[in-house]
């Protein structure tokens, strides 16, 4: 079953801009806490795994900032690949995602 497939029950309502900002702030706060925890481990910054984790967290922080910009310009929730609405269920899981599942697959390929 596709992540974009409709549920058998009623679909959740679209989130308000306030709800979206709150979710994005939570996601940002979580990632910043993760970065702080990496810094507190005292391991060498040259450690390959630590470096990869840091890069992944920083990439998500950038995606969160870009999502905030989309909220401000009114394009949040619209897929950057196909211009269709990103399903609400997907935005609940990844509030900073700019793509529907199909377009995300194309971008990642």
N, C-alpha and C positions, 0 to 999 in steps of 0.2 A: 504494500500500500504506500502510495506516495505521501510525503510530508505535506504536499500541497492539496491532497485530496480532502474534500469537505467531510466534516464529521457527520455522523448520523443524527446527532442532537443539534440544538440551536448553536449557532456560531457566537463566539463572544463578541461583544460590541467593540468597535474601534476605540483605542485608548485616546484620552484627551491629551493635549499638549502637556498639561501639568503631569499627568501620569507617565508620559514618555520621558519627560525631563527627570522625574523621580527615579525611574528605572535606569536611565543612563547615568545619573549621579551615583546610584548604588553600584552599577557596574564599574564606574571609574574608581570609586572608593575601594572596591574589592581589589582591583588591579594595582592601585597604589599601595595597598597593604601588602600585596604579594611582592612588589618591588622592594618595599622596606624589609620584609622578611628575608629576601635574598641578600640584601645588604648586611643584615644582622648575622648571617651564618658565619661570616668571617672567612669564608673560603676565598681562594684566589679568584680574581676577576678573569684570569686567563683560563679558568676551568671551562671546557667546551660545553658541557651540559648547562652550567650556570649561564653562560653566554647565550645559548640557544633559548633558555627560559626567559631571560631578560629581553631578548629580541622579540619573542612572541608576545610578551606582556606589553611591550612598547608599541607593537603593531596594533594590538587591540585598543590601547589607549588612543592611538591615532584614529582608528575606526570610530571610537566613541566620540571624539571631537568632531569628526566629519558628520556623524549622526546628529549632533547638536546643531550643526550648521544647516542640515536638511530640515530640522524642526523649525528653525528660524526662517528659512526661505520658503517653507510650505511644501517641500517635496518629500518629507519624511513619509515612509510607508509606500513609496512608489519605487518599483524596481528600476535600477539604473540600466539594466540590460534590455528589458522589453517594455518598460513604461507601464506595466500592469501593476495593480496593487499587490504588495507583498502580503501573503496571508497573515491575519492577526495572530494565529497560533505560532507562526514562525517568529514574529516580532516579540511575542511573549517570551520565547526561549532565547532569542538573540536580538535584543532591542536595538543593537547598532548595525545589524546587517543591511547592506544596501541592495541585496539581490533576493529574488525568489529562488527556490531550490534549483529549478532548471537552469537559470542563468548562472547561478553560483557554480554549478557543475561545468558549464562552458568556460567560465573564467578560470577555474582551477585546472582545467585540462591543458 
